[in-house]
Amino acid sequence: MPKDISLLNDGFSCPQPKMQGNSMMYTCCVKDPNFRTNVTTEEEFLPRDTGDLVIMYDILRSYDTEYYAQVSISNQNPLGRLDYWKLSWTWMRQEFITEMKGAYPSIVDSRDCMFGPQGIYYKNMDFANVLNCQKNPTIIDLPLDKANDPTLGMVPFCCRNGTILPPSMDPSRSTSVFQLMVKKMPPYLNKSDLVAPQNFQIKGFKCGSPIPVSPSLFPDTTSGLPINKTAVMSWQVVCNIAQPKDASPKCCVSFSAFYNESVIPCKTCACGCPKFPSKTCRTTAPARLLPAYALLVPFDNRTDYGKAWAAIKRLPISEPAPCSDNCGVSINWHVNSDYAKGWTARITVFNWGKTSFADWFIGTQFRAAAGFEKTYSFNGTTLNGSESDTIFMHGREGLNYLVGEVDGAKPGRDPRVPGKQQSVILFSKKKTPGLDIVAGDGFPTKVFFNGDECSLPDLFPSIASRISLTISIWVVVFHILFQ
């Protein structure tokens, strides 16, 4: 019979066993209150957080002198978007990058290693193959054609040319992933001595410090079994959109309605005015009301339209003319109809810039969004269920490319023509009782284009001119009938 016995589950104290009869012995074990396990549990990690952008730094394999890491950048903002992202961080222990897949350093340079402590320690290393030795490297995404490259690609969710779409548009394109081999320096040459880089930065966002979280799980693609592998260690970096206080919008919105013949255009200098405005325009003058067809021509060609419209409608007009809105993208929201059980709107997107937009999208927020039913030419949905105040719209396949401005039919004579996309939107009044469309409830309170909030007019189209026009028509009809 053994004289010592211990419980397989640590954390219990067992006294010497006692004999009971000739063939049995027993002991009574009690839990040791001072016992501390060396096994890491979920409770010992900090909880994972959420933000507009979440960066994960996962170490997949670790050795004494190097480790293999995976970095994922995930967009969690339903209306956010990144184009041509650049990610940078700060190494804390003189680490350097030897290999990368799925992304690449913006500068490939190994001189800092060759003539630094790295070159002294790794005497036999060929530093010609080292990618980057900067303390603050900047990483950029790879183009689409590198996704299946056996040397640079073959990483899931890599190589998107720096574009990360919102998850509400395409979850498979809302994350960008790359991998890198990192060399370590003494005295940290131990496979378990690991630390994440600090000071993560990505343009347009303010990022927090890396927080150690429970190891990430990854599908095991080598064994063919339906199992997951855990990372050696994982850190999470949460970033939120940081809009500069002095930043100007990049897009603007005009309002129009079936009950008013005038369009309320984008605000004067909606997207900023030139530093030295011309004396021919006023930066403080309100934008002139326009006829609907004037939205189809460039701003510089609208002056005569505005003057003529003011004369026809007997509207006040200021001189000199108001300055341009200076927006590359303008959106017209037109209340198209209003009836007992529903109403419709028409949204038109104009691209007055030279840059075309692939995979563009629009978000609109307003009370009436709860009654959204469908769009006819765009893909449209409400975010976060039917009670949401936000409608998300984007181009269907084949219509998801908003071209830039081009010459008219007769270059030099005809005005230039903007890229344009348009759709009618159907709403029901069942979920929005008390909605007053002609009082302004049919207009959005916020509009976003590709993640940027647009400038909106301060006024809604008035019903007054519609009433005046209706009275005039009935006066004419009455005169004809009873003359």
N, C-alpha and C positions, 0 to 999 in steps of 0.2 A: 504494500500500500504506500502511496506517496505521502510524504510528510507535509509538503507545501502545495497549496492550491490557489489559483487566482481566477477571477471571473474574466471571460473572454472580452466582455464589454468593459473597457477601462472606466474609471470613475467610481469604483467600489472597493471597499476595504474588507478583506476576508481574514478572520482569525484562524488559528491552527485547527484542522478538522478533528473531530472526536469520533471514537469508535462507538457504533451501536450494534451490539451483538458481535458475531464472529465474521460477518461478511459485508458490513456496511459502515460507512463513516459519513459524517455530515458536518457542515459549517454554515453559519449564518452571516451573509455579507451585507454591509450597510454602505450607503452612498457616501463618498468622501467629499465634503463641502469645499475643500481646498484644491480639488482636481481641476486642471486646465488642459483642455485638449490641444494638440498641435495641428488638428485638421481644421482648415478654413471653412467656415459655414457662410451661408448667404447673409446672415445677420451681421457679419463682420465687414461686409462691403457697404459702401454708400449707395443709396437707391439711385436708379437711373432717372434722369430728368428729361424734360421736353423743352423745345425751343424752336425758333424759326429754322435753325440749321443745327444738326447734330453731327459731330465728327467722332468717329471711333478709332482709337489707336490700339490694335490688337497684335500681340506678339504670338506668332504661330509656332515657331521653333526657336529654341535658345541653346547656345553653346557658350563655352568659356569666353571666346574672343569675338563672337558675333551673334546676331540674332536676325530672324526673318520676320518682318512685320507686315501687317495689312492695314491700310488707312481707308476708311469709308466716309464719304461726305453725303449726308442724307438731308434732303429738303423736307421739312415738316410743315411749312407754311402753305396753306391751300391756295394762296394767291401769289406766292413768291416764286422767283425764278433767278437762276444764275446763268450768265453767259460769259464764256472765256474766263472761268474762275482761275485764280492764282492763290495757292495756299503756301504760307510760310510759317516757320517755327524757329525756336532757338535750342540748339543742343546744349546740354548742361555738363557733359563729361568728355568733350573733345571727340565725340563720335563722328563718323563720316560714312557716306553712302557709296557702296561698291556696285550694286546692281539695282535695277528697277524694271517693273513690268506694269503696264497700264497707264503710266504717266512718266514724266521726265523732268529733270531739273532745268530751269530756264537758262542756267549757265553751267556748262560742263567744264570743270577746272579742278585739277588735282595739285596745283602748285603749293597751296597752303599746307597740304599733307607732306609733300616731298621735302620741303624746307622747314617743317615743324616737328613737333614731338612724335607725330604719327610716323614720319619717315625714319626717325631714330629707332622707334620700337619695332616697326615692321620692316626690317632691313632687306629682307628678301622679296618683298612684294613689288610687283610691277605696277606702279602707280599710273601708268599710261591707260590702264583699264578702269581706274577709279572714276566715278561719275562726278562727285561733288564733295569738297572739303570745307565749304563755308560754314561758319557758325550759325548763320541765318539763311539756309537754303530756301529758294522759291521754287515750288513745284507747279507745273502746268499740265493740262490734260493732253492726250494724244488725239490726232485726227481719226475719223471713222475708219479709214482704210488700214489702220494698224490693229484693229480689234482682233483679227485672226493671225497676226504676225507671231510666229513661234518664239521669237526673241523678245519682242517688246509688248505683245498683247497676250491673248489667251487668258485674260482675267475677266470673270463675269462682271458686267456693269462698268466696263472700262471704255475708254476711247470714244468719248462723245463730243470731242472738240470743245470741251469746256462748258457745255450746256447741261443744266440740271433743271428739269421741268417740275411743276408742282405735282404732288401725288394725286390730286383730284383730276388731273389731266391724263397722266400715264404713270402708274406706280412703278413700272419697270424702268422708267427713265428719270426717276426722282432721286436716284443715288448714283454716285460716281465712286469707283473703287480702284485702288492701285496697291502694289506690293513693292517692298524694298528690302535689300540686305544691308544691315548696319554693322559696321565694325566698331568694337569697343576699345577703350584704352585703359591701361593700369591706373589705379589699383582696383579697378572694377571688373577683373577678369574672373568672373564666376557666373555660371549659367543661371543662377537664381538671383544675382544682383542686377536688377533691371529697373530702369526709370524711363518715363516717357519724356519727350522734349516738352519745353514750356513755350509760353507766349505765342500760341496759335493765332494767326491773323489771316483773314480773308476779306477782300475789299467789300465794303458795304455792310459789314457785320461787326459787332463787338462780341468777342469771345471770352469766356471764362477760363479758369485754369483746368488742366486735366484732372479728373477725379477718378480714383480707382474704383471700378465696379466689378460685379460678378463676371467671370470669364465668359466671353461670347461663345455661342455654339455655331458650328459650321457643318454642313452636310459632308459626310465622308464619301468622296468621289472615287477613291481608289479601291476600296474593298467590295463595292457593289452591294453592301448591306445597308438597310434603312436605319442607319445610326448617325449620331452627331459626334463631332470631335470638339473638345473645348480648347480655347486659346490658353496659352501659358499664363498670360496676364492681359488685362484689358483696362483701358482708360477711356473716359467719355469727356468730350469738350462740347459745351452748349454755347451756341452763338445766337444772337438776336439782331434783327435789322437795326442799324444805326443810321438814320437819315440825317445828314448834316442840316443844321438849322437854316443855313442860307441857301440850301439847294432849291433850285427851281423845278417845277413839274416838267415832264417831257411830253405830255399830251394834254389835250383840252377837249371840252365837250360843248356842243351847241344844243339848244332846245328848240323844238318846234312842235306844233300840234294841228290837228285837223280843224280846230275851231279858231285858229288865228293864222292870217296869211303871212305874217312876218316871222323870220327866224331870229332867235336871240343867239348871236354868234359867240365864239370864244371871247373871253375877256381880253382887253387890251394888255399886251405884255404878259399874257398868261404863263408863258414859259420863259419869261425874262426879257428885258429890253436891252438893246445894245448899250455899251458903256458911254458912247458918244452919240446919242440919238440925233437924227437929222432935224433941222428946223421945219421940215415939211410935215412932220407928224408930232402929235402930242401924246406923251406917255400917260397922262392922267385923264384924258378924255374917254368917256364910255364908248364901248364898241357900238357901231351903227347897226341898226336893224337892217336885215337883208331879205330879199325875196329868196325862195328856196333854191332856185337855179343858180344863185351866186355862190353856193357852197361848192359847186363843181369847178370853179376857176381859182387860180392862185390868188393870194391876198392882194398882191400888187395890181391885179386886174379888177378888183372889186370896188374901187373908189367910185367909178362912174355909176355902177349898179346901186351903190348905197345912196348917192346923191339923187338919182332918178327915183328910187323907191321912196325916199323921204319927201320928194316933191309930190308924188302920186298920193301918198298916204298922209300928207300934211304933217310930217314928223319934224321935230326940231333937229337941227344939224349943227355941229360945231366945226369951226375951222381954226387951225389946220386939222386934217383928218386924224383920227386916233391911230397910234402905231400898231404894227402887226402883233399877233399873238406869239409869233416866233416858235410855234410848236411843230415838230416833225410829224406828229400823228394827231389828227382831230377826229372826234367821234360825234355823230349827230344822233340824238335820241328824239324820235318823232312819235308822239301819241297819235295813233292811226285811226282808232275807232273806240266808241264807248256805247255799250248796250246793256240791257237789263242783267244778263247773266255773266257778262265778261267784257273784256276789252283787248285791244291789240296795240303793240308798239312796233316801230321799225327802227332798227339800229344799223347805221352805216359807218364803216371805218375807212378813213382816208389817210393814205401815207404820202405826205408831201416831201419826204426826204429822199436821199439817194440810196439809203440802205434798205434792202428788202428784209422782211421778217419771216423766218421759218418757224413753224409751230407757234404762231401767235395765239394769245388768249385774252379774254376780257372778263372782268368781274364787276358786277353791279350790285350795290346794296341799297335797299329801300323797303319800306313797309309792305308794299304790294307784291314783293317777291314770293310771299307764301302762296299766292294764287297762280304761280307759274305752271304752265302745262307743257308747252313744247316750243322749240324753235324750228323753222322750216328749212333754213339753209345752213345753219351751224349745228354743231353738237352742243346741247345745252342741258344743264342740270342744276338743281339747288344743292348747296353744300350743307352737310350735316342734317340731312332729312328734310321733310316737307315743311317744317316750321321755320326753316332758315330764312334770313333776310338777305341772302346772297345768291345770285345766279351766276354760274360759271359757264362761259361759252368759248368755243374754239372752232377753228375751221375743220370741216370734214376732210377725209382723205382726198387729195387732189385740189382742195381749196384752202389748205393750211399754209399757204405761202402768200404773204402780202407784199406785192412788188412795190418798188419805189416809183417816184415820179418819172414820167417819160414825156417826150415831145408830143405835141398834138399832131393831127392829121397833116397839117401844113407847117412844118417847123419854121420858126421865124415870124409866122403870121398868126397861127392859132395859139392860144394859151397852152401851157404844159398841162398834162393830165396826171392826176394822182392815181396811185394804186388804190383799189376800192374793193371792199367786201360788204355784203348786205344781207340782212335776214329780217323777217317778220317774226314777232314773238307773241304767242297766244297766252292770255291769262284768264282765269276764272275768278268770279267774285264770291264763290261759295265759302272760301276760307278767310275772306277779307271783308266782312260786313261793314257798312258805313264808309266804304271807300268813295272819295269824291275826286274823280279823275280830272275834271275841268278845273278843280281848285288847286291842282298841283300834285295830288297823290300818285299820279302816274309817272312821275319823274324820279330818277335815282338820286340819292343823297351822297353817294360815293361811286366813282367809277375807276377801275384799274385797268391798265393796258400793260401786259407782260410784267406784272408785278409793281409797276409805278402808278401812284395815285395821280389822277388827272385833275386839272383845274375845271371847276364847274361854274356856270353863270350864277349870279346872285338872284335872278328873277325867273319866274315861270311865264310862259305865254299867257296872255290875258284873254278872257272870253269876251271882253268888251267889244273888240272890233268885229267879232263874229256876230254878236247881237246887232251891231250897227249895220253890218252887211245884210243880215236877215231882214231887218226892218226896211232897208232900202229896197230889197227884192219884193217884199209884200206891198210896198207903196206903189211900185211899178205895176205889179199884177192887178192891184185894186184899181189903179188908174185906167188900165186897159179894159177891164171887165165892166166898169161902171161909167165910162166916158160918155 
